Amino acid sequence: MISRAAPYAIFGVFFFESAVIGHWIPRIPDIKSSLGLTDADLGLALLTMPLGTLLGFSIAGKIIEITGLRSACRLFLPLWALLFIGPALAQNFTQLAIALIFSGLAIGMIETAMNTEAARIENALGKRMMSRCHGFWSLGTMVGALMGGALAQAGMSVTTHFLIAMPLIAIFGYVAATALPVLEHDAKASMRATDMARPENTHHAIASTVSESGQDAQQPRDSQVFRLPAKAIILLCVMPLGIMMVEGAFIDWSAVFMRDVLAAEPLLIAVTYASFSLVMAIVRLSGDVLATRFGESLIVRVSGLATTTGVCVFALAPSAFWAFVGAALSGAGVAIVFPLAVSAAANRPGRSPADNVAALNMISFSAFLIAPPIIGFLSESFGLRIALLALAPVAFLTFLLAGEVRQQRHVD
């Protein structure tokens, strides 16, 4: 029997896991400046972390099968925080890239473990909570960004900042993970782990949607790591790509834009990103209610418009105020599109729910892989405003393809 306090433990795991990213975001411009990186250099460096994450996703299931979910959270959450000291100690591009690869590997492991553990607690309690878990993820990035921005504003070096903050997050994360319920090792849940990883950094509720759809992924699977999506979900896979790229762009490039283009101070940079995370958290915390009341298609259509408008306002912002407005609009837009897409994929006929979800997850994650270097290279040629503005037409695809999230009953 799981205690009713178990959700608070997993909420804490999500919160502290994302706090690492929150501290990182306002310090990206400082690292870029200290290492003398161009926009293209930074884009390539930022690409290495999701590549490491992809590797983490590919091996997480086997490792978690050995350790168990609770132990995996206790191990990989502190490891993720401590490894992020590496980027702060980097002295050149190569060292930064290597540090980010190892950090990405760790986040792939903790993302898989905590999402799967959240799904197991959700099933045991018989109540939906995954949307709230990801709401706490957004709150963690917001709090981390505000703290990181305040320390940057005070003139603390990135190295000192991370040597203090990351061990503290590791300790608090370990405490939160230790509070998770001790359950009998569930091999079936562990085997599902690789299908339950979120792409953003990263981001979203694969475990939740498979369980919420009432479909069990315990079907015979072949040995392929990745299969091309079934024809029935191709457009559904395309629908959230722009949304995912915008979310990744705000994580990787919003701070650089605010500093290099708008000459904003570190604390203002952090507040602007915090507005993105806060609005996202609010929408995610109420996501289940919104989808039930207004329907998935309408929510996605409005989200597509909000994201497209938000990224345009942000990219063209003449001042920090308008950047703040654009960030808030974008945060509202990107919040729950991907979880709704996963839910639709899990219920789409053709292949098993797990196969559909895995295909959607991998394709959406590829948006994170290509967004950082694309923005960096475009910025080198046309400037960062144009590079970010180029995301708008891709985000508008979400509006055009909103009908793809209509639920269909899965037929085995």
Beta strands, then each sheet from edge to edge (+ up, - down):
end
